[in-house]
């Protein structure tokens, strides 16, 4: 792989400045930091920048709740964020804030270029307005009853219960999440970015290989739906930047947030004095620009952001890399289960590089969700880092210090070293392409070879005989050289360990010196580099993270929650708990193809707490379905039963495989679930009418 020096600017998505960093966030910063550190290790001019995303209604309201000015609150949160990142060994070249003079100037410049280029439109819209707080309400600050399933206390844009999406005006009995007041409709003039004007450019850019295939396919769906103009303004009161020539109007947070990448880099350029801002952002820039983001913000980074840059006559990203979510023990992070883990809670109990390695060992270039299985985490760290890597040095270094004056011997048989060095391009390519998991497997396979070599040579036996002591010297010296190569390969992932190893070996771990001759080189006495993970520490993290959901409201960052019913759900009839959904037409119902199916096979799904995998026989065709009925049925009780399934439901890709339909069941959930069982005489494949 060619290694001519490259100019690279890399970013992670900006953390929002109204709450702490948690382990879900840390996946992205660790992924990006590893990539950035690798580029620097190879000698490239690479800058990793980030900033706190500090604007918006939630920031304003949170500051009010705390009795602070927004500026004071975001400064406090920024200090906490930066400490968490530093303690996880995230090496930013600059960490700034979107509430900065650099960002304000750049946001205004870009907006004015878009406006003067004819890409900003105005129109009057009607929005829900809180008459008590005298403010327009974003979707997430309106709560009410879902128009589809009639679940209470749902947000103004989507229902957590049934997954429906809608507009705030569709909500039944809407209430302001800020004051609890019933909102009214009010007109306001808003500014819109003309995204459809860039459709041709965006299609060309997306198809140029700048995006992962999953992202490109998703964006193609949005093109099919038709691009729409994007509302980029918000009305006062709002914490953000006022729009030039528009008193009382502010930039929507998602306009100035990505410009925050530029603002942070401009701040770095001004502080350093030796970096040219235009070399990285001008239209004709030959530098590389990479954004690492979560899959939930693909739309903003792959449509709005490149279109804004194009309209402002600036360069577009080289690539945008998305990753999936973090689950813990196979499920969403949960406060009640103690698996919604803050970065600081982890750091109070465990070494940061354990998590860096575990994430690296499971990361790929795809947009897959990553499961932090806490038991597997402990086993993998103990096996790979302690049992294989550190053990290689701990079992050999003592002999060098005690018997050979701390000096390494000249190794005569370098065949194993050559095997290690032959892997450098393979491992380099895995770092470059973000296939960290494959890279870690290659490195640990080498560690296995090194440990097998030491075990077979048994220097602890050789050292006992005068005639074999020189052989023991060579074996231990060879092992420590292999250890050096492994630690160099792992330096982007384990920078703190690499630093400690550099002190122990008294040399720098560099990619260019992988084949360095260490004959006669003196090392320091070995000190323990890592300790095994104790499950007591993991339990301490869970205990410290567990919260009582009855006293912890999801609305804590949004003002007062909407009113809730006082009647316990257990006192309501099933119809009262789940009212009948709005009417549909006969034509709508006719689209659903319900069929009798025989459950030919049922089995547990590894690492899934709610799912069973069913093979459903339709009398000539078999479909696979993942059904959330594990709490109510044992697999052996289902096989052979008839049931009813939705046979024409579009296949859904899940972490465990493809689900090709849905079985029908009644009940509120948990153990109280009953699948539909037809009377005797029904046959697989029969249509349910």
Buried (B, 14 or more C-beta within 10 A) or exposed (E): EEEEEBBBBBBBBBBBBBBBBBBBBBBBBBBBBBBBBBBBBBBBBBBBBBBBBBBBBBBBBBBBEEEBEBEEBBBBBBEBBBBBBEBBBBEBBBBBBBBBEBBBBBBBBBBBBBBEBEBBEEEEEEBBBBEEBEBBBBBBBBBBBBBBBBBBBBBBBBBEBBEBEBEBBBBEEBBBBBBBBBBEEBEBEBBBBBBBBBBEBBBEBBEEEBBBEBBBEBBEEBEEEEBEBBBBBBBEBBBBBBBEEBEEBBBBBBBBBBBBBBBBBBBBBEEEEEBEBEBBBBEEBEBBBBBBBBBEBBBBBBBBBBBBBBBBEBBBBBBBBBBBBBBBBBBEBBBEBBBBBBBBBBBEBBBBBBBBBBBBBBBBBEBBBBBBBBEBBBBBBBEBBBBBBBBBBBBBBBBBBEBBEBBBBEBEEBEBBEEBEEBBEEBBEBBBEBBBBBBBBBBBEBBEEBBEBBEEBEBBEBBEEEEBBEBBBBBBBBBBBBBBBBBBBBBBBBBBBBBBBBEBBEBEBBBEEBEBEBEEBBBEEBEEBBBEBEEEBBEBBBEBBBBEEEEEEEBEBBBBBBEEEEEEEEEEEEEEEBEEEEEEEEEEEEEEEBBBBBBBBBEEBEBBEBBBBBBBBBEEEBBBBBBBBBEBBEBEEBBEBBBBBBBEBEEEEEBBEEBBBBBBBEEEEEEEBEBBEBEEEBEBBBEBE
